[in-house]
Amino acid sequence: MVSPPGPRLALVHHWLVTRRGGERCLETLAELLPGADLFTLVHDPDVCPPPPGLGQVHTTALQRWGWGRRHFRAFLPFFARLYGGLDLAGYDLVVTSDASLAKTVKVPAGCLHVCYCYSPVRYAWDLSELYLERSVPALARPLARTMLAAVRRSDFRAAKKVDHFVAISQTVAERIERCYGRPSVVIYPPTDVEFFRPPEPRPNTPRAGDNSRPYLLLGQAVPYKRFDDGVLACRDLGRPLIVAGGGPDFARLKSLAGPQTTFVSRPSDQEVRSLYQQCRALLFPGEEDFGLVPVEAMACGRPVIALGRGGATETIVHEQTGILTESSGPDVLLDGIRRFEAWEPHFDPSAAVARAALFSLESHRRAMGRFLGDLQLPR
């Protein structure tokens, strides 16, 4: 007797051009949904190879245009149409891994649509004015506002058609409720605490209070992350700082930096781990949806100085694994660094490591596996 075929599975990821937190979540989804076909806006296989064990990789029309693939964000007004053009006919389960408009895919009748949501589109909902101020010339802002309003409408309509939302944090769950009027289940993203770990003890390890040990800013330098607050605070305090990562604000930050600030462009995973292990503390001045970077730093036994809003409030314990500031701005962060340095002798690296372990890859895999296993798929 021939067994009936299993359900056809599809994963839709917003885009595959860098390997960041969303791509690590995608890897776990690929493990839990082996054989699923992968759909995405654009794909750079050299920088971001697809997770193993998946089926075919499908992209939109932008993939065929070299300029469009490199500058895909310029096509934001057409994202909903591009995602809608992906052929998902015949699938029984579609899981969108989405920080943009991937949820606007057209799911066939009878197919279950689950969205693992990193956030409602922040540049269209919560942070539109900040993005316009930093990224769009003043004369073009009225047109840009009209375009973002259209993006919000497309995003809202698509959200109403999703069967189940999964949020990466309580912060994002509240935003999903506020923007879309939809409930969600919270499953925190995975942190590889086996890889991100404290360094081996050495006789000359810097002690607390060592002003030669650098602070660290790490990630994509985009406006809402407020890296400029950290650069200015360390410049004014005369503290060494390493800024590592990339992004559109990288060049501007160099113009603001003091003489003790060093820039590291696109570090490897091994370099990132070393930067965590060697830093005095991680600076995390922006409001994030979850924030894998602070958890990775804590897994390496290092404290975090962060804005006390958003995902940081769910991962960092004030005056146990770091310091939370009440508001943003370079002067506030400067004061936060001073408060940290007064508290620093009381910091216990083992407390940070234990806190990070709560957000491990294994914890994420178990929670997501249970959720997907409980779904009632069409037969």
C-alpha positions as CSV (number, residue, x, y, z in Angstrom):
1,M,0.0,0.0,0.0
2,V,1.4,3.4,-1.0
3,S,1.5,6.0,1.8
4,P,-0.2,9.3,1.0
5,P,2.2,12.1,0.2
6,G,3.0,14.5,3.1
7,P,1.9,18.1,3.1
8,R,3.8,20.5,0.7
9,L,5.7,23.1,2.7
10,A,7.0,26.6,1.7
11,L,9.2,29.0,3.6
12,V,9.1,32.6,2.5
13,H,11.9,34.9,3.8
14,H,11.9,38.6,3.2
15,W,15.4,38.6,1.4
16,L,18.6,36.6,1.6
17,V,21.5,39.0,1.1
18,T,23.1,39.1,4.6
19,R,23.4,36.6,7.5
20,R,21.8,38.3,10.5
21,G,19.3,37.3,13.2
22,G,16.5,36.6,10.8
23,E,18.6,34.3,8.7
24,R,19.5,32.3,11.8
25,C,15.8,31.9,12.6
26,L,15.3,30.8,9.0
27,E,17.9,28.1,9.6
28,T,15.9,26.7,12.5
29,L,12.7,26.8,10.5
30,A,14.5,24.9,7.7
31,E,15.5,22.2,10.2
32,L,11.9,21.8,11.4
33,L,10.4,21.8,7.9
34,P,12.8,19.7,5.9
35,G,12.3,19.7,2.2
36,A,10.3,22.9,2.2
37,D,10.8,25.1,-0.9
38,L,12.2,28.5,-0.2
39,F,10.9,31.8,-1.6
40,T,12.5,35.2,-1.2
41,L,12.6,38.7,-2.8
42,V,16.3,38.5,-3.8
43,H,19.1,36.1,-3.0
44,D,22.9,36.5,-2.9
45,P,24.1,32.8,-2.6
46,D,27.7,33.8,-2.1
47,V,27.0,35.9,1.0
48,C,24.1,34.0,2.3
49,P,23.8,30.4,1.1
50,P,20.3,28.8,1.7
51,P,20.0,26.6,4.8
52,P,20.7,22.9,4.0
53,G,17.9,20.4,3.6
54,L,15.5,22.7,1.7
55,G,14.0,22.2,-1.7
56,Q,14.1,24.7,-4.6
57,V,14.9,28.4,-4.1
58,H,12.6,30.8,-5.9
59,T,13.1,34.6,-6.2
60,T,11.2,37.5,-7.7
61,A,11.8,39.4,-10.9
62,L,14.4,41.6,-9.1
63,Q,16.8,38.7,-9.1
64,R,17.2,38.9,-12.9
65,W,18.2,42.5,-12.8
66,G,21.7,43.1,-11.5
67,W,21.0,46.7,-10.4
68,G,17.7,45.6,-8.8
69,R,19.3,42.8,-6.9
70,R,21.9,45.1,-5.4
71,H,19.6,48.0,-4.7
72,F,16.3,46.1,-4.0
73,R,15.3,48.5,-1.2
74,A,14.7,51.2,-3.8
75,F,11.7,49.0,-5.1
76,L,9.9,49.2,-1.7
77,P,6.7,50.6,-3.3
78,F,6.5,47.4,-5.5
79,F,7.4,44.8,-2.8
80,A,3.8,43.7,-2.3
81,R,3.3,43.2,-6.1
82,L,6.7,41.3,-6.3
83,Y,5.9,39.0,-3.3
84,G,2.4,38.5,-4.7
85,G,3.9,37.3,-8.0
86,L,5.6,34.3,-6.3
87,D,3.8,31.0,-7.2
88,L,2.6,29.2,-4.1
89,A,0.0,27.1,-5.7
90,G,-0.3,23.6,-4.3
91,Y,1.3,24.2,-0.9
92,D,-0.4,23.1,2.3
93,L,1.6,25.2,4.8
94,V,3.4,28.6,4.1
95,V,5.6,30.0,6.8
96,T,6.7,33.6,6.2
97,S,9.8,34.7,8.0
98,D,9.2,38.4,7.8
99,A,10.6,41.8,8.8
100,S,9.1,43.4,5.7
101,L,6.3,42.6,3.3
102,A,6.8,38.9,2.8
103,K,3.4,38.3,4.4
104,T,1.9,39.9,1.3
105,V,2.4,36.6,-0.7
106,K,-0.8,35.2,-2.2
107,V,-1.5,31.9,-0.3
108,P,-3.8,29.4,-2.1
109,A,-7.3,28.5,-0.7
110,G,-7.1,25.9,2.0
111,C,-3.4,26.6,2.8
112,L,-2.3,27.5,6.3
113,H,-0.3,30.7,6.6
114,V,2.0,31.2,9.7
115,C,4.0,34.4,10.0
116,Y,7.1,34.5,12.2
117,C,7.1,38.3,12.5
118,Y,10.3,40.1,13.5
119,S,8.2,43.3,13.5
120,P,5.6,45.2,11.6
121,V,7.5,47.2,9.0
122,R,9.2,49.7,11.2
123,Y,10.0,52.3,8.6
124,A,6.3,52.3,7.6
125,W,4.8,52.2,11.1
126,D,6.7,53.3,14.2
127,L,9.8,54.9,12.8
128,S,8.7,56.5,9.5
129,E,9.7,60.1,10.5
130,L,13.1,59.1,11.7
131,Y,13.8,57.3,8.4
132,L,12.5,60.2,6.4
133,E,14.6,62.7,8.4
134,R,17.8,60.6,8.1
135,S,17.4,59.1,4.6
136,V,15.1,61.3,2.4
137,P,15.8,64.9,1.2
138,A,13.3,67.4,2.6
139,L,11.7,68.1,-0.8
140,A,11.0,64.4,-1.4
141,R,9.5,63.7,2.0
142,P,5.8,64.5,1.1
143,L,6.0,61.9,-1.7
144,A,7.8,59.5,0.5
145,R,5.1,59.8,3.2
146,T,2.4,59.0,0.6
147,M,4.4,55.9,-0.5
148,L,4.8,54.7,3.2
149,A,1.1,55.2,3.7
150,A,0.5,52.8,0.8
151,V,3.0,50.3,2.2
152,R,1.1,50.4,5.6
153,R,-2.2,49.7,3.8
154,S,-0.7,46.7,1.9
155,D,0.9,45.4,5.1
156,F,-2.3,45.8,7.1
157,R,-4.4,44.0,4.5
158,A,-1.9,41.1,4.3
159,A,-1.8,40.8,8.1
160,K,-5.5,40.2,8.2
161,K,-5.1,37.1,6.0
162,V,-2.4,35.5,8.1
163,D,-3.8,32.5,10.1
164,H,-1.3,32.5,13.0
165,F,1.3,35.2,14.0
166,V,4.4,34.2,16.0
167,A,6.3,37.2,17.5
168,I,10.0,37.3,18.4
169,S,9.3,39.1,21.7
170,Q,6.6,40.6,23.9
171,T,7.6,44.0,22.5
172,V,6.8,42.8,18.9
173,A,3.6,41.0,20.1
174,E,2.3,44.3,21.5
175,R,3.2,46.0,18.2
176,I,1.4,43.3,16.2
177,E,-1.7,43.9,18.3
178,R,-1.4,47.7,17.9
179,C,-0.7,47.8,14.2
180,Y,-2.7,44.8,12.9
181,G,-5.2,44.1,15.7
182,R,-4.0,40.5,15.8
183,P,-2.9,38.3,18.7
184,S,0.4,36.3,18.5
185,V,2.4,33.7,20.3
186,V,5.9,34.7,21.5
187,I,8.9,32.5,20.6
188,Y,12.2,34.2,21.2
189,P,14.9,33.9,18.5
190,P,17.8,31.5,18.9
191,T,21.3,32.4,20.3
192,D,24.1,30.0,19.7
193,V,25.4,29.9,23.3
194,E,27.8,27.1,22.4
195,F,29.6,29.3,19.9
196,F,29.3,32.6,21.8
197,R,31.0,31.8,25.1
198,P,33.4,33.4,27.6
199,P,37.1,33.3,26.7
200,E,39.5,30.9,28.4
201,P,40.9,32.5,31.6
202,R,44.3,34.2,31.0
203,P,46.7,35.7,33.6
204,N,46.6,39.1,32.0
205,T,42.8,39.4,31.6
206,P,41.8,43.1,32.1
207,R,40.1,43.8,35.4
208,A,37.0,45.8,36.1
209,G,37.7,49.5,35.9
210,D,40.4,49.2,33.2
211,N,39.9,52.3,31.1
212,S,42.1,50.8,28.3
213,R,39.5,48.1,27.6
214,P,37.2,49.3,24.7
215,Y,33.5,49.5,24.7
216,L,31.7,47.9,21.7
217,L,29.0,48.9,19.2
218,L,28.1,46.1,16.9
219,G,25.6,45.6,14.1
220,Q,24.1,47.4,11.1
221,A,24.6,51.1,11.5
222,V,21.1,52.4,10.6
223,P,19.4,55.5,12.1
224,Y,17.1,53.8,14.7
225,K,20.0,51.9,16.3
226,R,21.4,55.3,17.4
227,F,25.1,54.3,17.1
228,D,25.9,58.0,17.0
229,D,24.9,58.2,20.7
230,G,27.6,55.7,21.6
231,V,30.2,57.3,19.4
232,L,29.6,60.7,20.8
233,A,29.4,59.5,24.4
234,C,32.7,57.7,24.2
235,R,34.3,60.6,22.4
236,D,33.2,63.0,25.1
237,L,34.3,60.7,27.9
238,G,37.6,59.9,26.3
239,R,36.9,56.1,26.3
240,P,38.1,53.6,23.7
241,L,35.4,52.3,21.5
242,I,35.2,49.7,18.7
243,V,32.4,50.1,16.1
244,A,32.0,46.9,14.2
245,G,29.6,46.0,11.4
246,G,28.4,48.0,8.4
247,G,25.4,49.8,7.1
248,P,24.6,53.2,5.6
249,D,25.6,55.3,8.7
250,F,29.1,53.8,8.9
251,A,30.8,56.7,7.0
252,R,28.9,59.4,9.0
253,L,29.9,57.8,12.3
254,K,33.6,58.0,11.3
255,S,33.2,61.8,11.0
256,L,31.8,62.0,14.5
257,A,34.3,59.7,16.2
258,G,37.0,60.6,18.6
259,P,40.7,59.5,18.3
260,Q,40.2,56.4,20.5
261,T,37.4,55.0,18.2
262,T,38.3,52.1,15.9
263,F,36.1,50.8,13.1
264,V,35.9,47.2,12.0
265,S,34.0,46.5,8.8
266,R,32.0,43.3,8.3
267,P,33.7,41.1,10.9
268,S,33.5,37.3,10.6
269,D,31.6,35.3,13.2
270,Q,34.9,34.4,14.9
271,E,35.9,38.1,15.0
272,V,32.6,39.1,16.4
273,R,33.0,36.5,19.2
274,S,36.4,37.9,20.0
275,L,35.2,41.4,20.0
276,Y,32.5,40.5,22.5
277,Q,35.0,38.6,24.7
278,Q,37.5,41.5,24.8
279,C,35.1,44.4,25.3
280,R,34.5,46.2,28.5
281,A,30.8,46.3,27.8
282,L,28.5,46.3,24.8
283,L,26.7,49.6,24.1
284,F,23.1,49.1,22.8
285,P,21.6,52.6,22.5
286,G,18.7,51.9,20.1
287,E,15.2,50.4,20.7
288,E,15.2,46.9,19.2
289,D,12.5,44.4,18.6
290,F,14.4,41.7,20.4
291,G,18.2,42.2,20.0
292,L,20.4,39.2,19.5
293,V,23.5,41.2,19.9
294,P,23.1,41.9,23.7
295,V,22.3,38.2,24.3
296,E,25.4,37.1,22.4
297,A,27.5,39.6,24.4
298,M,26.1,38.2,27.7
299,A,26.7,34.6,26.5
300,C,30.4,35.7,26.2
301,G,30.3,36.9,29.8
302,R,30.1,40.6,29.1
303,P,27.7,43.3,30.4
304,V,25.5,45.5,28.3
305,I,24.6,49.2,28.6
306,A,21.3,49.5,26.8
307,L,18.2,51.7,26.3
308,G,15.6,50.4,28.7
309,R,12.9,50.0,26.0
310,G,11.9,47.3,23.7
311,G,13.5,43.9,23.6
312,A,16.4,44.8,25.9
313,T,14.0,45.0,28.8
314,E,13.2,41.3,28.2
315,T,16.8,40.1,28.1
316,I,18.9,42.4,30.3
317,V,18.5,42.4,34.0
318,H,19.3,45.9,35.4
319,E,22.4,46.0,37.7
320,Q,22.8,42.2,37.3
321,T,23.7,41.7,33.6
322,G,24.1,45.4,32.7
323,I,22.6,48.9,33.0
324,L,19.4,50.1,31.4
325,T,19.0,53.8,30.7
326,E,15.7,55.6,30.9
327,S,15.9,57.5,27.6
328,S,18.0,57.9,24.6
329,G,20.6,60.5,23.5
330,P,24.4,60.8,23.8
331,D,24.3,62.7,27.2
332,V,22.0,60.0,28.6
333,L,24.2,57.2,27.4
334,L,27.3,59.1,28.7
335,D,25.6,59.1,32.1
336,G,24.7,55.4,31.7
337,I,28.4,54.6,31.1
338,R,29.4,56.5,34.2
339,R,26.8,54.6,36.2
340,F,28.0,51.3,34.7
341,E,31.6,52.1,35.7
342,A,30.5,52.8,39.3
343,W,28.6,49.5,39.4
344,E,31.2,47.5,37.3
345,P,33.1,45.9,40.3
346,H,29.8,44.1,41.2
347,F,29.3,42.5,37.8
348,D,29.5,38.7,37.8
349,P,30.1,37.3,34.3
350,S,28.4,34.0,35.3
351,A,25.1,35.8,35.8
352,A,25.3,37.1,32.2
353,V,26.1,33.7,30.8
354,A,23.2,32.1,32.8
355,R,20.8,34.8,31.5
356,A,21.8,34.2,27.9
357,A,21.2,30.5,28.2
358,L,17.5,31.2,28.5
359,F,17.5,32.2,24.9
360,S,19.5,29.3,23.5
361,L,19.2,27.6,20.1
362,E,17.8,24.5,21.8
363,S,15.1,26.5,23.7
364,H,14.0,28.1,20.5
365,R,14.0,24.8,18.5
366,R,11.8,23.2,21.2
367,A,9.3,26.0,21.3
368,M,9.0,26.4,17.6
369,G,8.9,22.6,17.1
370,R,6.0,22.4,19.5
371,F,4.1,25.2,17.9
372,L,4.5,23.8,14.3
373,G,3.7,20.3,15.5
374,D,0.4,21.4,17.0
375,L,-0.8,23.0,13.7
376,Q,-3.8,21.2,12.0
377,L,-2.6,21.0,8.4
378,P,-5.0,20.2,5.5
379,R,-5.0,16.5,4.5
